[in-house]
Amino acid sequence: MKTEQPILITSVTAVANTAKNLFINFTGAICAANTKALGVSADDTLLGEQLPVTANGIAIVKAGANISQGAKISSDASGQAVTFTTGDYNGYALDSAATGELVRVLLV
């Protein structure tokens, strides 16, 4: 079982129904590809509700592609973790993961 170690959890108003374990931007939306995240959604949240976001620490994120341990991580267009190629990165993978699996990410 993978564990997370949140150091700071904050909240933003969800601008859409949001699933747990996705990168969230500063306005409360799921991150677009290669954009800087406020953090990772810590729970499923409905539109207009307060969305808990792990902003610092180790968070668990759904992988949008295969990821190698130690890789820099960014967001894909669905808020899932992918290996950084361009834009902003959001942390480092602490595990390897296949598409659709959960990966621990040390947030930066």
C-alpha positions as a Markdown table, in Angstrom:
| # | Residue | x | y | z |
|---|---|---|---|---|
| 1 | Met | 0.0 | 0.0 | 0.0 |
| 2 | Lys | 1.4 | 3.4 | -1.0 |
| 3 | Thr | 1.2 | 6.1 | 1.6 |
| 4 | Glu | 1.2 | 9.8 | 1.4 |
| 5 | Gln | 2.6 | 12.3 | 3.8 |
| 6 | Pro | 0.8 | 15.6 | 3.5 |
| 7 | Ile | 2.6 | 18.6 | 5.1 |
| 8 | Leu | 0.1 | 21.2 | 4.0 |
| 9 | Ile | -3.5 | 20.7 | 2.9 |
| 10 | Thr | -5.3 | 23.8 | 1.8 |
| 11 | Ser | -8.7 | 24.2 | 0.0 |
| 12 | Val | -10.1 | 25.9 | -3.0 |
| 13 | Thr | -13.6 | 26.0 | -4.5 |
| 14 | Ala | -14.0 | 23.3 | -7.0 |
| 15 | Val | -15.0 | 24.7 | -10.4 |
| 16 | Ala | -16.1 | 21.2 | -11.6 |
| 17 | Asn | -16.7 | 17.8 | -10.1 |
| 18 | Thr | -13.2 | 16.6 | -9.3 |
| 19 | Ala | -11.8 | 13.1 | -8.5 |
| 20 | Lys | -9.2 | 12.4 | -5.9 |
| 21 | Asn | -5.5 | 12.0 | -6.9 |
| 22 | Leu | -5.3 | 14.6 | -9.7 |
| 23 | Phe | -3.2 | 17.8 | -10.0 |
| 24 | Ile | -5.3 | 20.9 | -9.3 |
| 25 | Asn | -4.5 | 24.4 | -10.4 |
| 26 | Phe | -4.7 | 27.6 | -8.3 |
| 27 | Thr | -8.3 | 28.4 | -9.5 |
| 28 | Gly | -9.7 | 25.0 | -8.4 |
| 29 | Ala | -9.7 | 23.3 | -11.8 |
| 30 | Ile | -7.9 | 20.2 | -12.9 |
| 31 | Cys | -4.5 | 21.2 | -14.3 |
| 32 | Ala | -4.0 | 21.5 | -18.0 |
| 33 | Ala | -0.9 | 19.9 | -19.6 |
| 34 | Asn | 2.5 | 21.1 | -18.4 |
| 35 | Thr | 1.1 | 23.7 | -16.0 |
| 36 | Lys | 2.0 | 24.4 | -12.4 |
| 37 | Ala | -0.3 | 22.9 | -9.8 |
| 38 | Leu | -1.3 | 24.2 | -6.5 |
| 39 | Gly | -1.2 | 20.6 | -5.4 |
| 40 | Val | -3.1 | 17.3 | -5.6 |
| 41 | Ser | -6.8 | 16.7 | -4.9 |
| 42 | Ala | -7.1 | 14.9 | -1.6 |
| 43 | Asp | -10.8 | 13.8 | -2.0 |
| 44 | Asp | -13.6 | 13.5 | -4.6 |
| 45 | Thr | -15.4 | 16.9 | -4.6 |
| 46 | Leu | -18.5 | 18.2 | -6.3 |
| 47 | Leu | -18.8 | 21.5 | -8.2 |
| 48 | Gly | -18.9 | 24.5 | -5.8 |
| 49 | Glu | -17.7 | 22.6 | -2.7 |
| 50 | Gln | -14.4 | 23.2 | -0.9 |
| 51 | Leu | -11.8 | 20.9 | -2.6 |
| 52 | Pro | -9.0 | 19.8 | -0.2 |
| 53 | Val | -5.6 | 20.0 | -1.9 |
| 54 | Thr | -2.3 | 18.6 | -0.7 |
| 55 | Ala | 0.0 | 21.5 | -1.5 |
| 56 | Asn | 3.2 | 20.3 | 0.2 |
| 57 | Gly | 4.6 | 16.9 | 1.1 |
| 58 | Ile | 4.2 | 13.5 | -0.6 |
| 59 | Ala | 0.9 | 13.0 | -2.5 |
| 60 | Ile | -0.5 | 10.1 | -4.4 |
| 61 | Val | -1.4 | 10.9 | -8.1 |
| 62 | Lys | -2.9 | 8.9 | -10.9 |
| 63 | Ala | -0.4 | 8.1 | -13.6 |
| 64 | Gly | -1.4 | 9.2 | -17.1 |
| 65 | Ala | 1.5 | 7.3 | -18.7 |
| 66 | Asn | 4.4 | 5.0 | -17.6 |
| 67 | Ile | 6.6 | 6.8 | -15.1 |
| 68 | Ser | 10.1 | 5.9 | -13.9 |
| 69 | Gln | 11.2 | 6.3 | -10.3 |
| 70 | Gly | 13.0 | 9.6 | -9.8 |
| 71 | Ala | 11.5 | 11.3 | -12.9 |
| 72 | Lys | 10.4 | 14.9 | -12.8 |
| 73 | Ile | 6.6 | 14.9 | -12.9 |
| 74 | Ser | 4.2 | 17.3 | -14.7 |
| 75 | Ser | 0.5 | 17.2 | -15.4 |
| 76 | Asp | -1.2 | 15.9 | -18.5 |
| 77 | Ala | -4.4 | 17.5 | -19.9 |
| 78 | Ser | -6.4 | 15.4 | -17.5 |
| 79 | Gly | -4.5 | 16.4 | -14.3 |
| 80 | Gln | -2.7 | 13.0 | -14.2 |
| 81 | Ala | 1.0 | 12.5 | -13.6 |
| 82 | Val | 3.3 | 12.2 | -16.6 |
| 83 | Thr | 7.1 | 12.5 | -17.0 |
| 84 | Phe | 8.1 | 16.2 | -17.4 |
| 85 | Thr | 9.1 | 17.3 | -20.9 |
| 86 | Thr | 8.2 | 21.0 | -21.1 |
| 87 | Gly | 6.4 | 23.8 | -19.2 |
| 88 | Asp | 6.3 | 23.5 | -15.4 |
| 89 | Tyr | 6.9 | 20.4 | -13.3 |
| 90 | Asn | 5.2 | 19.6 | -10.0 |
| 91 | Gly | 7.5 | 17.1 | -8.3 |
| 92 | Tyr | 9.5 | 13.9 | -8.4 |
| 93 | Ala | 8.2 | 10.3 | -8.7 |
| 94 | Leu | 9.1 | 8.2 | -5.7 |
| 95 | Asp | 7.9 | 5.0 | -7.4 |
| 96 | Ser | 7.7 | 3.6 | -10.9 |
| 97 | Ala | 4.1 | 3.3 | -12.2 |
| 98 | Ala | 2.3 | 2.2 | -15.3 |
| 99 | Thr | -0.6 | 4.1 | -16.9 |
| 100 | Gly | -3.6 | 4.2 | -14.6 |
| 101 | Glu | -1.7 | 3.2 | -11.5 |
| 102 | Leu | -1.1 | 5.5 | -8.5 |
| 103 | Val | 2.4 | 7.0 | -8.0 |
| 104 | Arg | 3.8 | 8.8 | -5.0 |
| 105 | Val | 5.0 | 12.3 | -5.9 |
| 106 | Leu | 7.2 | 14.5 | -3.8 |
| 107 | Leu | 5.7 | 17.9 | -4.5 |
| 108 | Val | 7.8 | 20.9 | -5.2 |
